[in-house]
Amino acid sequence: MDEETLPEPSQLTLPSSSTAVTNTAASATTTTASKIPFRPRKIRRISSSSTAVADDAPQKNLAVRVIPRPLSADGEVAAALRHLCTVDSLLARVIDAHDPPTFQCLISPFHSLARSILYQQLAVKAAAAIYGRFLSLCGGDAGVVPEVVLSLTLHQLRQIGVSERKASYLHDLARKYHGGILSDSTIVAMDDKSLFSMLTMVKGIGAWSVHMFMMFCLHRPDVLPVGDLGVRKGVHMLYGLDEVPRPSQMDQLCERWRPYRSVGSWYMWRLVEAKSNPNLTSSITGATTMAAIGGVGDAQKQQQRLQQSQNQLIDSFQILPQSWVKPMSPADGEDGRELNKKK
């Protein structure tokens, strides 16, 4: 067999550098060209995903920011009563026995919060006297604004009967308004959960105060003040329970009232009133009501105002009988409200 003759090394011909570069470039071009069809697909997938995320984001925000129609809106109380009578036959009897509520608020959210602080831990008559002096110090109703309240010194507030602690509460509320953390417009636009979180950041305002504010100033329809002994007593009476339910049991017991638990709670106060004083009509809550609304005047003026204010729920003090007042549980922190125990 003939052997194959290999060329000598000197006889081997190496490609020139220009040829190598040309081949490399061609190879790279071929490789790049082979990947081009896949690139647009990848880019389209990323773009599509980003668009989907962008489209989803506003929907989530809208879901969180939905604010229910207030109870002061036309037809809303009637809708609430129809719903409650349909879902709860026992509550329907209470509703039939009382006139429907009318929700009305004559003061701004800031004014209402400041007023609730002033009324804490005081009998209605004493609180009304201090509140009247506070209005004079501010220059009237229109003067109860953050800038004016923030300008009041501790000495000025102490002179009209406001405690040092309550003065610090008022100043903290005014500072949060002045600093932009809170405002009347943002409060009105907040959903219930956000509102609760923001307002309980203010010193002296706890869960009960926020619930009352949401019900009687903002007229939110689905507020259940689980810590209010009057509402708990009403549920106890309504369903014939062995004992007054604990706050932790209230959500389950009143679940059927959604989305109108504020109105259901209002009727629990009416139920307890009726049981405590059978001669008390549903539309008149007594002299303490008028003391809370417009201060203490002569009997004739009180009676005139009383007739004009039947069922007008300015805030919680208008519908909570004086005889229920007692300190709330320590869980309510420095809120300092006195409420809900018969003497």
C-alpha positions as CSV (number, residue, x, y, z in Angstrom):
1,M,0.0,0.0,0.0
2,D,1.3,3.4,-0.9
3,E,1.7,5.7,2.0
4,E,0.1,9.1,1.8
5,T,2.6,11.8,1.7
6,L,2.0,14.7,4.1
7,P,3.2,18.1,3.1
8,E,6.1,19.6,4.9
9,P,5.3,22.3,7.4
10,S,7.0,24.7,5.1
11,Q,4.6,23.8,2.4
12,L,1.5,24.6,4.5
13,T,-0.4,27.7,3.5
14,L,-2.0,29.7,6.3
15,P,-4.9,32.0,5.6
16,S,-4.0,35.6,5.4
17,S,-5.1,37.9,8.3
18,S,-7.5,39.7,6.0
19,T,-9.1,36.4,5.1
20,A,-9.5,35.4,8.7
21,V,-11.1,38.7,9.6
22,T,-13.4,38.4,6.7
23,N,-14.4,34.9,7.7
24,T,-14.9,36.0,11.4
25,A,-17.1,38.9,10.4
26,A,-19.1,36.7,8.1
27,S,-19.5,34.2,10.9
28,A,-20.6,36.9,13.3
29,T,-23.0,38.3,10.8
30,T,-24.4,34.8,10.2
31,T,-24.7,34.3,14.0
32,T,-26.3,37.7,14.5
33,A,-28.7,37.2,11.6
34,S,-29.7,33.8,13.0
35,K,-30.8,35.5,16.3
36,I,-32.7,38.3,14.8
37,P,-36.0,36.4,14.5
38,F,-36.0,35.7,18.2
39,R,-35.3,39.1,19.5
40,P,-38.5,40.8,18.6
41,R,-40.5,38.0,20.3
42,K,-38.6,38.6,23.5
43,I,-39.1,42.4,23.3
44,R,-42.8,41.9,22.6
45,R,-43.2,39.7,25.7
46,I,-41.5,42.2,28.0
47,S,-43.5,45.1,26.5
48,S,-46.8,43.1,26.8
49,S,-46.0,42.3,30.4
50,S,-45.2,45.9,31.3
51,T,-48.4,47.0,29.7
52,A,-50.4,44.5,31.7
53,V,-48.9,45.7,34.9
54,A,-49.5,49.3,34.0
55,D,-53.1,48.5,33.1
56,D,-53.7,46.6,36.4
57,A,-52.3,49.3,38.7
58,P,-55.1,51.9,38.2
59,Q,-57.7,49.2,38.7
60,K,-56.3,48.2,42.1
61,N,-56.1,51.9,43.2
62,L,-59.7,52.5,42.1
63,A,-60.9,49.5,44.1
64,V,-59.3,50.9,47.3
65,R,-60.4,54.4,46.8
66,V,-64.1,53.7,46.3
67,I,-66.1,55.9,48.8
68,P,-69.7,54.8,49.5
69,R,-72.6,57.2,49.2
70,P,-73.1,59.1,52.4
71,L,-76.2,58.5,54.4
72,S,-77.1,62.2,53.9
73,A,-77.5,61.6,50.2
74,D,-81.0,61.5,48.8
75,G,-82.6,58.1,49.2
76,E,-79.7,56.5,51.0
77,V,-81.4,56.1,54.4
78,A,-84.5,54.6,52.7
79,A,-82.3,52.1,50.9
80,A,-80.6,51.2,54.2
81,L,-83.9,50.6,55.9
82,R,-85.1,48.4,53.1
83,H,-82.0,46.3,53.3
84,L,-82.0,46.0,57.1
85,C,-85.7,45.0,57.2
86,T,-85.0,42.4,54.5
87,V,-82.0,40.7,56.1
88,D,-83.0,41.0,59.8
89,S,-86.6,40.4,60.9
90,L,-85.8,41.3,64.5
91,L,-84.3,44.6,63.6
92,A,-87.2,45.3,61.3
93,R,-89.5,45.4,64.4
94,V,-87.3,48.1,66.0
95,I,-87.2,50.0,62.7
96,D,-91.0,50.0,62.5
97,A,-91.3,51.3,66.1
98,H,-89.1,54.4,65.5
99,D,-88.9,57.2,63.1
100,P,-86.0,57.0,60.6
101,P,-82.8,59.0,61.3
102,T,-81.8,62.1,59.4
103,F,-78.0,62.6,59.1
104,Q,-76.8,66.2,59.1
105,C,-73.6,67.9,60.0
106,L,-73.2,71.6,60.3
107,I,-69.5,71.9,61.0
108,S,-66.3,71.1,59.1
109,P,-64.3,67.8,59.8
110,F,-61.6,69.8,61.6
111,H,-64.1,71.6,63.8
112,S,-65.9,68.3,64.5
113,L,-62.7,66.5,65.6
114,A,-61.7,69.5,67.8
115,R,-65.1,69.5,69.4
116,S,-65.0,65.7,70.1
117,I,-61.7,66.3,71.9
118,L,-63.2,69.0,74.1
119,Y,-66.2,66.8,75.0
120,Q,-64.1,63.9,76.2
121,Q,-64.5,62.8,79.9
122,L,-67.0,65.6,80.7
123,A,-70.7,65.8,81.4
124,V,-72.5,67.4,78.5
125,K,-73.3,70.6,80.5
126,A,-69.7,71.2,81.5
127,A,-68.4,70.3,78.1
128,A,-70.8,72.6,76.4
129,A,-69.7,75.5,78.6
130,I,-66.1,74.9,77.8
131,Y,-66.9,74.5,74.1
132,G,-68.8,77.8,74.1
133,R,-65.8,79.6,75.6
134,F,-63.5,77.9,73.0
135,L,-65.7,79.2,70.2
136,S,-65.5,82.7,71.6
137,L,-61.7,82.4,71.9
138,C,-61.5,81.4,68.2
139,G,-63.8,84.2,67.1
140,G,-66.9,82.0,66.4
141,D,-67.6,78.9,64.4
142,A,-65.7,80.2,61.3
143,G,-62.6,80.7,63.4
144,V,-62.2,77.0,64.4
145,V,-59.5,76.4,61.8
146,P,-56.0,74.8,62.2
147,E,-54.1,78.1,62.1
148,V,-56.2,79.7,64.8
149,V,-56.2,76.7,67.1
150,L,-52.4,76.4,66.6
151,S,-52.0,80.0,67.7
152,L,-53.8,79.5,71.0
153,T,-51.4,79.2,73.9
154,L,-51.6,76.7,76.7
155,H,-52.4,79.5,79.1
156,Q,-55.3,80.7,77.0
157,L,-56.8,77.2,76.7
158,R,-56.3,76.6,80.5
159,Q,-58.1,79.8,81.3
160,I,-61.3,78.5,79.5
161,G,-61.2,75.2,81.3
162,V,-59.3,73.0,78.8
163,S,-56.9,70.6,80.5
164,E,-53.2,70.6,79.7
165,R,-53.6,67.2,78.1
166,K,-56.5,68.2,75.9
167,A,-54.7,71.3,74.9
168,S,-51.9,69.1,73.6
169,Y,-54.4,67.0,71.7
170,L,-55.9,70.1,70.0
171,H,-52.4,71.4,69.1
172,D,-51.5,68.0,67.7
173,L,-54.6,67.9,65.5
174,A,-53.9,71.4,64.3
175,R,-50.2,70.6,63.6
176,K,-51.2,67.6,61.5
177,Y,-53.5,69.8,59.4
178,H,-51.0,72.7,59.2
179,G,-48.3,70.2,58.1
180,G,-50.4,68.7,55.3
181,I,-50.8,65.3,56.9
182,L,-54.5,65.9,57.2
183,S,-57.0,68.2,55.6
184,D,-60.8,68.4,55.3
185,S,-60.6,67.5,51.6
186,T,-58.4,64.4,52.1
187,I,-60.4,63.2,55.0
188,V,-63.6,63.3,53.0
189,A,-61.9,61.5,50.1
190,M,-60.4,58.7,52.2
191,D,-61.8,55.2,52.4
192,D,-62.8,53.9,55.8
193,K,-59.7,51.9,56.5
194,S,-57.3,54.6,55.5
195,L,-59.3,57.2,57.5
196,F,-59.2,55.1,60.6
197,S,-55.5,54.6,60.4
198,M,-54.8,58.3,59.8
199,L,-57.1,59.7,62.5
200,T,-55.9,57.4,65.2
201,M,-52.4,58.9,64.7
202,V,-53.7,62.1,66.3
203,K,-53.2,62.3,70.0
204,G,-56.4,61.9,72.0
205,I,-58.4,60.4,69.1
206,G,-59.0,56.7,69.4
207,A,-61.2,54.1,67.8
208,W,-64.5,55.2,69.3
209,S,-64.0,58.8,68.4
210,V,-63.1,57.9,64.8
211,H,-66.2,55.7,64.6
212,M,-68.5,58.5,65.8
213,F,-66.8,61.0,63.5
214,M,-67.3,58.7,60.5
215,M,-70.9,58.1,61.3
216,F,-72.1,61.5,62.3
217,C,-69.8,63.9,60.5
218,L,-69.0,62.1,57.3
219,H,-72.2,60.0,57.3
220,R,-70.4,56.8,56.3
221,P,-73.0,54.0,56.0
222,D,-71.1,50.9,57.1
223,V,-69.5,51.8,60.4
224,L,-69.9,49.4,63.4
225,P,-68.6,50.9,66.7
226,V,-67.7,47.6,68.2
227,G,-66.4,49.2,71.4
228,D,-69.5,51.2,72.2
229,L,-71.4,49.7,75.1
230,G,-74.7,51.2,74.0
231,V,-74.5,49.4,70.6
232,R,-73.4,46.2,72.3
233,K,-76.3,46.4,74.8
234,G,-78.7,46.9,71.9
235,V,-77.5,43.8,70.2
236,H,-77.8,41.9,73.5
237,M,-81.4,43.0,73.8
238,L,-82.2,42.5,70.1
239,Y,-81.1,38.9,69.9
240,G,-81.9,37.9,73.5
241,L,-78.3,36.9,74.2
242,D,-77.2,35.6,77.6
243,E,-74.7,38.4,78.1
244,V,-73.6,41.6,76.4
245,P,-71.4,40.6,73.5
246,R,-67.7,41.4,73.5
247,P,-66.3,43.8,70.9
248,S,-64.6,40.8,69.2
249,Q,-68.0,39.2,68.7
250,M,-69.8,42.2,67.2
251,D,-68.6,41.8,63.6
252,Q,-70.0,38.3,63.3
253,L,-73.3,39.2,65.0
254,C,-73.9,42.2,62.8
255,E,-72.5,40.9,59.6
256,R,-75.9,40.7,58.0
257,W,-76.3,44.5,58.3
258,R,-73.6,45.2,55.8
259,P,-73.3,47.6,54.0
260,Y,-75.5,49.7,56.4
261,R,-74.1,48.9,59.8
262,S,-74.1,52.6,60.8
263,V,-77.9,52.7,60.6
264,G,-78.2,49.3,62.4
265,S,-76.1,50.8,65.2
266,W,-78.2,53.9,65.4
267,Y,-81.3,51.7,66.0
268,M,-79.4,49.9,68.8
269,W,-79.1,53.2,70.7
270,R,-82.9,53.8,70.1
271,L,-83.6,50.3,71.4
272,V,-81.7,50.8,74.6
273,E,-83.3,54.3,75.1
274,A,-86.7,52.8,74.7
275,K,-86.0,50.0,77.2
276,S,-84.5,52.4,79.7
277,N,-87.3,55.0,79.4
278,P,-90.5,53.8,77.8
279,N,-91.9,57.3,77.8
280,L,-89.0,58.7,75.7
281,T,-90.0,59.2,72.1
282,S,-87.6,58.2,69.3
283,S,-87.3,61.7,67.9
284,I,-86.4,63.5,71.1
285,T,-83.4,62.5,73.2
286,G,-83.9,64.9,76.1
287,A,-82.3,68.1,77.4
288,T,-78.9,66.7,77.4
289,T,-79.2,66.4,73.6
290,M,-79.8,70.1,73.3
291,A,-77.0,70.9,75.7
292,A,-74.7,69.1,73.4
293,I,-76.0,70.8,70.2
294,G,-76.3,74.4,71.2
295,G,-75.2,74.9,74.7
296,V,-77.4,75.5,77.8
297,G,-80.1,78.2,77.6
298,D,-83.4,78.8,79.2
299,A,-86.0,76.1,79.0
300,Q,-88.1,77.8,76.3
301,K,-85.1,78.2,74.0
302,Q,-84.1,74.6,74.6
303,Q,-87.6,73.4,73.8
304,Q,-87.7,75.4,70.5
305,R,-84.3,74.0,69.5
306,L,-85.4,70.6,70.5
307,Q,-88.4,70.7,68.2
308,Q,-86.3,71.9,65.3
309,S,-83.7,69.2,65.8
310,Q,-85.7,66.1,66.0
311,N,-83.6,63.3,64.6
312,Q,-80.9,65.6,63.4
313,L,-77.7,63.7,64.3
314,I,-75.0,66.3,64.5
315,D,-72.6,64.0,66.3
316,S,-72.4,61.2,68.9
317,F,-73.2,63.4,71.9
318,Q,-76.6,64.1,70.4
319,I,-77.7,60.5,70.6
320,L,-75.9,59.0,73.6
321,P,-77.9,59.4,76.9
322,Q,-75.9,61.1,79.7
323,S,-76.7,58.1,82.0
324,W,-74.4,55.8,79.9
325,V,-71.3,57.8,80.6
326,K,-68.3,55.9,81.9
327,P,-64.6,55.6,81.1
328,M,-63.9,53.3,78.1
329,S,-61.5,50.4,78.3
330,P,-57.7,50.9,78.5
331,A,-57.5,49.5,75.0
332,D,-58.7,52.9,73.7
333,G,-55.5,54.5,74.9
334,E,-55.5,58.2,75.7
335,D,-58.8,58.8,73.9
336,G,-60.3,59.5,77.2
337,R,-64.0,59.1,76.3
338,E,-66.5,58.5,79.0
339,L,-69.5,56.5,77.8
340,N,-72.1,53.9,78.3
341,K,-72.7,52.9,81.8
342,K,-75.9,53.6,83.7
343,K,-75.3,55.2,87.1
